[in-house]
Protein backbone atom coordinates (compact mmCIF):
# COMPACT_ATOMS: atom_id res chain seq x y z
CA UNK A 1 0.00 0.00 0.00
CA UNK A 2 1.27 3.46 -0.89
CA UNK A 3 2.51 5.56 2.05
CA UNK A 4 0.79 8.94 1.72
CA UNK A 5 2.16 10.74 4.76
CA UNK A 6 4.09 10.36 7.99
CA UNK A 7 2.94 12.58 10.87
CA UNK A 8 4.96 13.38 14.00
CA UNK A 9 5.22 15.96 16.77
CA UNK A 10 7.34 18.10 14.42
CA UNK A 11 4.23 18.70 12.27
CA UNK A 12 2.68 20.57 15.20
CA UNK A 13 5.84 22.31 16.43
CA UNK A 14 5.81 20.06 19.50
CA UNK A 15 9.01 18.79 21.10
CA UNK A 16 9.99 15.25 20.21
CA UNK A 17 9.76 13.22 23.38
CA UNK A 18 12.31 10.44 23.72
CA UNK A 19 12.43 8.18 26.73
CA UNK A 20 15.70 6.32 27.03
CA UNK A 21 15.23 2.58 26.65
CA UNK A 22 11.50 2.76 25.81
CA UNK A 23 10.40 1.74 22.35
CA UNK A 24 7.13 2.91 20.81
CA UNK A 25 4.26 0.47 20.64
CA UNK A 26 3.35 -0.48 17.06
CA UNK A 27 -0.36 -0.41 16.22
CA UNK A 28 -1.98 -1.28 12.90
CA UNK A 29 -5.39 0.11 12.05
CA UNK A 30 -7.92 -0.17 9.23
CA UNK A 31 -9.96 2.85 8.07
CA UNK A 32 -12.67 3.34 5.47
CA UNK A 33 -14.19 5.97 3.29
CA UNK A 34 -17.63 4.35 3.33
CA UNK A 35 -19.99 5.61 0.64
CA UNK A 36 -23.77 5.14 0.58
CA UNK A 37 -26.02 4.97 -2.50
CA UNK A 38 -26.36 8.79 -2.53
CA UNK A 39 -22.55 9.25 -2.66
CA UNK A 40 -22.46 10.44 0.96
CA UNK A 41 -19.68 9.16 3.19
CA UNK A 42 -19.77 8.14 6.83
CA UNK A 43 -18.03 10.61 9.12
CA UNK A 44 -17.81 10.44 12.90
CA UNK A 45 -17.94 13.65 14.90
CA UNK A 46 -16.14 13.48 18.25
CA UNK A 47 -18.23 16.29 19.74
CA UNK A 48 -16.47 16.63 23.10
CA UNK A 49 -13.07 17.03 21.42
CA UNK A 50 -14.22 19.02 18.36
CA UNK A 51 -13.01 16.90 15.45
CA UNK A 52 -14.32 14.53 12.79
CA UNK A 53 -12.83 11.18 11.82
CA UNK A 54 -13.29 8.33 9.40
CA UNK A 55 -14.65 5.02 10.67
CA UNK A 56 -11.95 2.56 11.64
CA UNK A 57 -9.72 1.32 14.38
CA UNK A 58 -7.02 -1.03 15.49
CA UNK A 59 -6.58 -4.62 14.47
CA UNK A 60 -7.40 -7.05 17.24
CA UNK A 61 -5.38 -10.19 17.98
CA UNK A 62 -5.61 -12.80 15.19
CA UNK A 63 -7.47 -10.33 12.93
CA UNK A 64 -6.33 -9.28 9.47
CA UNK A 65 -6.89 -5.84 7.94
CA UNK A 66 -10.05 -6.86 6.05
CA UNK A 67 -11.64 -8.43 9.12
CA UNK A 68 -10.80 -5.39 11.25
CA UNK A 69 -12.21 -3.05 8.61
CA UNK A 70 -15.51 -4.92 8.34
CA UNK A 71 -15.84 -5.09 12.15
CA UNK A 72 -15.02 -1.41 12.67
CA UNK A 73 -17.41 -0.26 9.92
CA UNK A 74 -20.22 -2.34 11.44
CA UNK A 75 -19.51 -1.11 15.00
CA UNK A 76 -19.07 2.57 14.18
CA UNK A 77 -21.71 2.97 11.45
CA UNK A 78 -24.06 0.03 11.92
CA UNK A 79 -23.53 -0.83 8.24
CA UNK A 80 -22.28 -3.77 6.25
CA UNK A 81 -19.89 -2.82 3.50
CA UNK A 82 -18.02 -4.13 0.51
CA UNK A 83 -14.37 -3.06 0.41
CA UNK A 84 -13.53 -1.58 -2.98
CA UNK A 85 -10.02 -0.16 -3.43
CA UNK A 86 -6.91 0.86 -1.52
CA UNK A 87 -6.62 4.57 -0.78
CA UNK A 88 -3.29 4.58 1.02
CA UNK A 89 -1.41 4.41 4.29
CA UNK A 90 -0.68 7.11 6.86
CA UNK A 91 1.89 6.59 9.58
CA UNK A 92 1.53 8.47 12.86
CA UNK A 93 4.47 8.76 15.24
CA UNK A 94 2.69 9.95 18.35
CA UNK A 95 5.77 10.47 20.45
CA UNK A 96 3.85 11.65 23.55
CA UNK A 97 2.04 8.29 23.64
CA UNK A 98 5.09 6.21 22.58
CA UNK A 99 2.91 5.00 19.70
CA UNK A 100 3.69 4.32 16.07
CA UNK A 101 0.38 3.76 14.27
CA UNK A 102 -0.01 2.62 10.68
CA UNK A 103 -3.48 3.28 9.23
CA UNK A 104 -4.45 1.41 6.09
CA UNK A 105 -7.38 3.08 4.34
CA UNK A 106 -9.77 1.66 1.76
CA UNK A 107 -12.84 2.86 -0.07
CA UNK A 108 -15.98 0.85 0.63
CA UNK A 109 -19.61 0.90 -0.39
CA UNK A 110 -22.68 0.32 1.72
CA UNK A 111 -24.41 -3.05 1.34
CA UNK A 112 -28.10 -3.07 2.21
CA UNK A 113 -29.68 -0.63 4.63
CA UNK A 114 -28.01 1.74 7.05
CA UNK A 115 -28.01 0.55 10.63
CA UNK A 116 -27.28 2.14 13.98
CA UNK A 117 -23.75 2.45 15.37
CA UNK A 118 -22.75 0.36 18.38
CA UNK A 119 -20.41 2.84 20.07
CA UNK A 120 -18.20 1.74 22.96
CA UNK A 121 -18.64 3.44 26.34
CA UNK A 122 -15.51 5.47 25.62
CA UNK A 123 -16.90 6.62 22.23
CA UNK A 124 -20.20 7.54 23.91
CA UNK A 125 -18.31 9.51 26.58
CA UNK A 126 -16.48 11.43 23.83
CA UNK A 127 -19.82 12.29 22.21
CA UNK A 128 -19.48 10.33 18.97
CA UNK A 129 -22.12 11.25 16.37
CA UNK A 130 -22.41 9.56 12.96
CA UNK A 131 -22.97 11.88 9.99
CA UNK A 132 -23.43 11.19 6.27
CA UNK A 133 -21.94 14.00 4.17
CA UNK A 134 -20.46 14.60 0.72
CA UNK A 135 -16.72 14.11 0.27
CA UNK A 136 -16.33 17.86 -0.24
CA UNK A 137 -18.24 18.62 2.97
CA UNK A 138 -16.19 16.04 4.90
CA UNK A 139 -12.95 17.66 3.75
CA UNK A 140 -14.30 21.10 4.70
CA UNK A 141 -15.45 19.92 8.15
CA UNK A 142 -12.16 18.22 8.97
CA UNK A 143 -10.16 21.18 7.66
CA UNK A 144 -12.14 23.55 9.93
CA UNK A 145 -11.95 21.31 13.03
CA UNK A 146 -10.17 22.58 16.13
CA UNK A 147 -9.20 19.41 18.01
CA UNK A 148 -8.89 19.99 21.73
CA UNK A 149 -6.43 17.17 22.37
CA UNK A 150 -3.11 15.77 21.16
CA UNK A 151 -4.62 12.70 19.51
CA UNK A 152 -7.23 14.74 17.65
CA UNK A 153 -4.55 16.82 15.96
CA UNK A 154 -3.00 13.68 14.47
CA UNK A 155 -6.41 12.32 13.44
CA UNK A 156 -7.28 15.59 11.70
CA UNK A 157 -4.12 15.52 9.54
CA UNK A 158 -4.41 11.76 8.91
CA UNK A 159 -8.03 11.78 7.79
CA UNK A 160 -7.68 14.97 5.75
CA UNK A 161 -4.79 13.30 3.90
CA UNK A 162 -6.84 10.15 3.29
CA UNK A 163 -9.92 12.04 2.09
CA UNK A 164 -7.94 14.26 -0.28
CA UNK A 165 -6.29 11.16 -1.76
CA UNK A 166 -9.72 9.51 -2.12
CA UNK A 167 -11.03 12.62 -3.89
CA UNK A 168 -7.96 12.67 -6.16
CA UNK A 169 -8.50 9.00 -7.08
CA UNK A 170 -12.17 9.64 -7.91
CA UNK A 171 -11.23 12.57 -10.16
CA UNK A 172 -8.57 10.45 -11.93
CA UNK A 173 -10.91 7.54 -12.53
CA UNK A 174 -13.95 9.61 -13.47
N, C-alpha and C positions, 0 to 999 in steps of 0.2 A: 504494500500500500504506500502511496506517495506521501512523504512527510511534507505537510503544508507550512508548519510553523513550530518553533520551539519558544516557549514562554518561560521567563524566569523573573526573579526579583528585580533584575536590572531594567526590565521593561516598565517598571513602576517607580524607578529611582529609589528602590529600597535597598538597604545593605544586604549583601549576601551573607547569610548566616552559615557558618561552618562549625560543627562540633567535632572536635578531635576524636577519632576512633568510631564515630557513629556514621553508618552508611544510610542513605535514604531508602525507604521502603519503595518497592516497585509495585505499581498497581496498573492493571490493564482494564480498560473500560470500553463499552460499546455504546454508540450514540446513533440517533436516527433523525433524519429529516423525513417525518411521516406526513404524507400528503393524502387528503381525502378526495372524494369524487368531484368536489368543487374547487380543487387546486389550492385549498387552504392547508397550512401545515400546523401540526401540534406544537404549541409553545407553552412552557410552564413558567408562571410568574411566581417568584419567591417574594411574596408581598412584604414580609417583615424585614427583608434585607435589600429590597428595591432592585432586583434584577430578574431577567428572563433567562431561561435555559432550554436547550433541546432535551427531549426525553432520552434517558440512558443512565448507565451506571456501571459499577464494577462487576467484573467476572467473579462468580463464586467458585468455590473449589469444585474440580471435575466438570467445569462448564466451559464450552468453547465460545468464541465470539458470537456466532449465530444464535446459540441457545440463550446467551445473556441478553442479546438484543431483543429477541422475541419476548423474553420474560420481562425485561424492563419496559418495553412498549406496552405490554398488557397491564403491568402494575401501574404505570404512570399515566396512561391514557385510557385504559379500559378497552383497548382495541386490539384486534388481531391484525397482523400485517404481513405482507409479502416483501421480502428484502429485494431491492432492485439492483443498485449499482454502488460501487465504492465511491465515496466522496474524497476521503483522505484522512490522514492522521495528524493529530496535534499532540505535541509532547509538552507537559507542564512540569517544570522543576520548581515545586513549591518548597523553597528552602526552609521557610519558617515551620513547616510541618514535617521536614525531612521526608518528603514525598516526591517521587518521580512517577507521574501518571502519563500513560499513553492512551489516548482516546482514538478509537477507530470508528469512523463515521460512515454511514451508508444511507442512501435514499431508500425509502420504503413506501408502499401504498397500502391504504386501508383495505381490509377484506371484510365484507359484511357491514354490519351496523356499528355505529359508535357506541361504546359502553361508558361506564363510569370508572374513574381512576380508583385505585386501591392504595392510597397514600399511607406510608408508614407514619408512626406517631411523630417521629422527628420531622417529616415533611409537613404534617398537619401543624405542628408547632411553629414551623417557619412560614406558614400561611400559603402553601402551594395552591395555585389556581391554574387549571387547564384552560387554555385559549386556543381557538382555531383562527389563524390569520393568514393573509397573503405572505409570500416570501418577502416582498418589498416592505410590508408593514413589520414583519419580524425583524428584518435588518434595522429598520428605523427605531423600533422599540429597544432593541439591544444596544444600538449605538447611543441612544439617549439615556440609558440606565445609569444610575449612580449607586453602584454597590456599596453597602455599608460595612462590608467585611473583606478581609484578605482573600478568602476563597472566591468570593463573588467577582473580584477584579480579574482573576484568572479565567473564570467561567465566561465572563463577558468577552474577553479577547478570543478565547477558544471558540466559542459558538458563533461569534461574528465572522471569524476566519472560515469556519465550516459552512456557514450560510452563504457567504460571498462566493466560495468555491462552488457550492451547489448551483447558485444563480449563474455563474460563469459557464458551468457545464450544460445547463439548460439552454443558454443562449447559443452555445457552440453546436449543440445537437438539434436545435430548432424546437 
